[in-house]
Amino acid sequence: MTEEPSNDAGLGLWLACVEQLSQDLPEQQFNTWIKPLTAVVAEDFSKVTVYVANRFKLDWIRAQYAARISGLLEDLYGHPVALELALAQRESVVRTYVRPMQSERSSPAEAPTLMPVNAGSGEATSPAFRNRLNSALTFETLVEGTANRMARSAAMHVAGSPGHLYNPLFIYGGVGLGKTHLVHAVGNQLLKDKPDAKVLYIHAEQFVSDVVKAYQRRTFDEFKERYHSLDLLLIDDVQFFANKDRTQEEFFNAFEALLAKKSHIVMTSDTYPKGLTNIHERLVSRFDSGLTVAIEPPELEMRVAILINKARAENAEMPEEVAFFVAKNVRSNVRELEGALRKILAYSRFNQKEVSIQLAREALRDLLSIQNRQISVENIQKTVADYYKIKVADMYSKKRPASIARPRQIAMYLAKELTQKSLPEIGELFGGRDHTTVLHAVRKIAAERQQLTELNQQLHVLEQTLKG
Ligand SMILES: Nc1ncnc2c1ncn2[C@@H]1O[C@H](COP(=O)(O)OP(=O)(O)OP(=O)(O)O)[C@@H](O)[C@H]1O
């Protein structure tokens, strides 16, 4: 196969791979190993050749990152992609682009989102004070829902008047639920209002490494100057302080200094303060001394809205029924939703087909087959209730208005169609109804389905969703 220069679609997907790695890997690792890479994507997307500056780096990348890159590429392209690692020729001018590191985007000199980088070129010079904020993570791009409403409004309050209420603000929740996004949003919002404010976003692991460096190099004055002079400190994943006594002590000092001068501190963690282990009590009690708020897993409507918004941000359209199908099947967290969306969009581009439920089902084949869900009557009731925006309890209730009775009949029809249950069993599960009631519903919906295109379409969406 010939290696034509990368076409734009192929290159875009390689960029998405790099972007993903920039988020997954610690900044230093990303800058050292991934950022200097260049790539050529074969015309038919079957192979990506990645050029590495020297033999040592090539071996290292093969050992440490090749499997991960392959996996990501497969996810992104929607089919297995051969990954070839090659030494960059001295004179080769390989077409490649690396997105600037997120924290560097705030530098006005680096306005374009894509910047060409030749193999082996060093790192971009960074401004003297790097706030490490990702300017894309703002309140505007953070979809609001019941799951994050409190955390979001507390964070907006802090961004609007830092140093007052809710100090420190402690945000906790499971992985991929938007904690990092929210703290970046606080920083970005404050800088928008007060461009001179000294804001720093830092991951707790980076703080640990800063403490270690300050000890090794005996540069504690600089360290203190850096941290104690901030107006807003955003620190992510403080559970990483566990068992790091020295770091905890330094953080305690920074904490006290910042609060004393009415600077604001926003922290995130995977658990609430008292749930943290191996962190000194005096620190834990300080974590809990302002406002502690949780972020919950997003509810269905929020997942649908996130998918539609993210697709739009990628200049793609995701019809609501497809978003509904995906949101029903990917429930755990937003990062996984994003992964599913990426797969669907890549699959659609690769096959040059419009995004539809059928296409989403094909693109997410692996993910859906893992779930391998048995369709239960309960699941049907819940899905139909969600879809028609009625309460699940109405599936068993005696209420008769059409807005409730009709979805209930639809659920009975689907229960008959998609499960092995008998009519009396289904009746029982719908609040102890008689089997003749179920039979009537099944016949009525089956007949109407032949006549009414809209109903047929709705049933189609529900079936696809339930079959996963
Ligand atoms: N409500 C939301 N609206 C839009 N995007 C969201 C929302 N919540 C999360 N995201 C996106 O989901 C991804 C994961 O979120 P984020 O990294 O903030 O999670 P996290 O809670 O910090 O996870 P971890 O604990 O693994 O670091 C990000 O790309 C983020 O932009």
The ligand as an SDF file (V2000), in Angstrom:
LIG
                    3D

 31 33  0  0  0  0  0  0  0  0999 V2000
  -21.9780   18.4200   32.3200 N   0  0  0  0  0  0  0  0  0  0  0  0
  -21.0870   18.2920   31.3300 C   0  0  0  0  0  0  0  0  0  0  0  0
  -21.2700   18.9170   30.1590 N   0  0  0  0  0  0  0  0  0  0  0  0
  -20.3860   18.7930   29.1520 C   0  0  0  0  0  0  0  0  0  0  0  0
  -19.2550   18.0620   29.2330 N   0  0  0  0  0  0  0  0  0  0  0  0
  -19.0260   17.4300   30.3850 C   0  0  0  0  0  0  0  0  0  0  0  0
  -19.9080   17.5050   31.4840 C   0  0  0  0  0  0  0  0  0  0  0  0
  -19.4160   16.7600   32.4860 N   0  0  0  0  0  0  0  0  0  0  0  0
  -18.2770   16.2370   32.0350 C   0  0  0  0  0  0  0  0  0  0  0  0
  -18.0150   16.6380   30.7830 N   0  0  0  0  0  0  0  0  0  0  0  0
  -16.8720   16.2360   29.9400 C   0  0  0  0  0  0  0  0  0  0  0  0
  -16.5650   14.8920   30.2680 O   0  0  0  0  0  0  0  0  0  0  0  0
  -15.1740   14.6790   30.2810 C   0  0  0  0  0  0  0  0  0  0  0  0
  -14.7520   14.1610   31.6360 C   0  0  0  0  0  0  0  0  0  0  0  0
  -14.9480   15.1760   32.5990 O   0  0  0  0  0  0  0  0  0  0  0  0
  -13.8470   15.5710   33.6860 P   0  0  0  0  0  0  0  0  0  0  0  0
  -12.4770   15.2830   33.1870 O   0  0  0  0  0  0  0  0  0  0  0  0
  -14.1350   16.9560   34.1350 O   0  0  0  0  0  0  0  0  0  0  0  0
  -14.2270   14.5210   34.7960 O   0  0  0  0  0  0  0  0  0  0  0  0
  -13.6720   14.3170   36.2560 P   0  0  0  0  0  0  0  0  0  0  0  0
  -14.8660   14.2490   37.1210 O   0  0  0  0  0  0  0  0  0  0  0  0
  -12.6440   15.3370   36.5780 O   0  0  0  0  0  0  0  0  0  0  0  0
  -13.0200   12.8950   36.1400 O   0  0  0  0  0  0  0  0  0  0  0  0
  -11.7010   12.2680   36.8350 P   0  0  0  0  0  0  0  0  0  0  0  0
  -12.0580   12.0640   38.2480 O   0  0  0  0  0  0  0  0  0  0  0  0
  -11.5360   10.9900   36.0690 O   0  0  0  0  0  0  0  0  0  0  0  0
  -10.5980   13.2430   36.6110 O   0  0  0  0  0  0  0  0  0  0  0  0
  -14.5430   16.0220   29.9300 C   0  0  0  0  0  0  0  0  0  0  0  0
  -14.2410   16.0220   28.5740 O   0  0  0  0  0  0  0  0  0  0  0  0
  -15.6280   17.0200   30.2490 C   0  0  0  0  0  0  0  0  0  0  0  0
  -15.5290   18.1700   29.4370 O   0  0  0  0  0  0  0  0  0  0  0  0
  1  2  1  0
  2  3  1  0
  2  7  2  0
  3  4  2  0
  4  5  1  0
  5  6  2  0
  6  7  1  0
  6 10  1  0
  7  8  1  0
  8  9  2  0
  9 10  1  0
 10 11  1  0
 11 12  1  0
 11 30  1  0
 12 13  1  0
 13 14  1  0
 13 28  1  0
 14 15  1  0
 15 16  1  0
 16 17  2  0
 16 18  1  0
 16 19  1  0
 19 20  1  0
 20 21  2  0
 20 22  1  0
 20 23  1  0
 23 24  1  0
 24 25  2  0
 24 26  1  0
 24 27  1  0
 28 29  1  0
 28 30  1  0
 30 31  1  0
M  END
$$$$
